Amino acid sequence: RSFAQSLLRFLGFIFWGTAAAQAFGGVLVILMLKNYGYLFQESYLSLPGWLALATAFILLPTGALAVSISVKCSRNKQGTFTYLLLLLLCLEMSSAVLAHCYCIRTSSQLENAVGYLVHQHNWTCSQDPGSSAVDVMQRKLQCCGVHNYTDWIKASSSSWDHLACVPESCCKEKHSHCKGDLGHVGQLSEEGCLKKLEGQLCFAMRYMIWCCTLLSILEFLAGVSNGILMRQQPFRDLNIL
């Protein structure tokens, strides 16, 4: 009993810490999808982020109840605590499954979306840098093209006899005088935008998956500890369940 009380008190404080971690993951996913909203047409992709925020909100009273129960047992508090643990488990599993599915599903969608932006880009050597979504993306991520700078050559094949450059947004930040000239490939970003976008999105999704998995284990321990304490009370006192 004393061990269960100590563990429950410890887990109560841990729940408050994991609430911050869950909130961070949720905000990360929501902001990322908002910043690159022109690449994602489906608004439901941010659902794992909102579920993570809901989880973080519910974790606060759950942690407070865990600490309170460890100090003084109450059948009402223990019953409410059990219900909150079940609710949290449902939210976390839903968030983790959706994050995993979306991470896989959005790979092909990203490639099509980025490729479309590159091929539809009204590009010339004298264009105003940052005037389009693809320029903003390339400057923010320090990338060039879908897979690399050669995608711009394919996209401009009809004008290649007249142009020998890529958009200036492909230039590395340290080369302030770069104009996208293909004669100075070393001044251009080497990685494509698709790989960096996939990396950022999947990092955010995997972060949420690991958080949910760890939190589920902690909640199982909290449930076991609460169950041990509940066994000390007569069954008639647990009618709230």
Phi, psi and omega in degrees: 000314181295323178294319179297320178295316180295317180296319180295320178296316179298316180294330177300316178291323178296323179301321178296321178293319180290337175298319178295319180295318179294318179297320178299315179297318180296314179296322180300314180294315183296314181293322180297315179291331177288318180295328180247039182298334180288350178261339183242115182276331184276122180286339183288352180296337179275001182302317177302325178294317179292325176295323178295321178294320177297320177298315180299320180295317181287334180295332182296305177292332178296316177297320179295320179294321180299316179294318181295318180294325180293336179273313181214119181289141176214131183298325178294315179295318181293322177294314177299319180299319179296317179297319180295322178297319178294319178296316179297320180298318178297315180297316183292317179295320178297315181297317182294316181295315179296318180298318180295315181295317182292326179298321179284317186291323187284350181299308180291325179295320179297317181298317178294318183292314180294318178299321179296316179299319181294314184287333179270357184291128178276081193256136170215165181293336186259011183295159177282114183299139178082013183275354181222169181299321182292326177293317178299316181296315182293324178288320183292319183265353184054059181226176181210121179073188179283304179254324174192186187295340181294342177296329178289329178293318179292321181293332184250026185302327181289337182248009188295335179293339184252340186240140179225049181208170175238168179304146182297340178293348177281346185289145175289149185299326184287346179257085185290338182262007180292135179243013180082017181291127180288353174285347178233067184297332180297342179273356182262151176296136186276322184278151175277161183288330183299313182298319181289321178295315178298320180298316180293315183295313182291330176297314180296318181292317180293326176301316180293321181298314181292322177298315181295321180295313180297318181294325178296321177296316179296321180292325176298317178296320179295320179296319178295317179297317178295322179296321178298318180291326180290333179294341181283349182256148176298150183300327182294340179276359183249030183297339181298335179285000000 
